[in-house]
């Protein structure tokens, strides 16, 4: 019915690769901001707001992935 043994209709490998790249990029950005904040080159408020920005970007990414899969199947 789905063309794959086991009946799982989705291939999660591309999504996991994109998610891994996204998480890796955020860790790198977070580390750079931390270093700059410790060196007093940027204010601590930027460093304090950053986790909220990360949650927003994760939400947008998850919504985009879900919407693109929705458009693909319907």
Helices and strands as residue ranges (DSSP letters): H 13-38, H 44-73
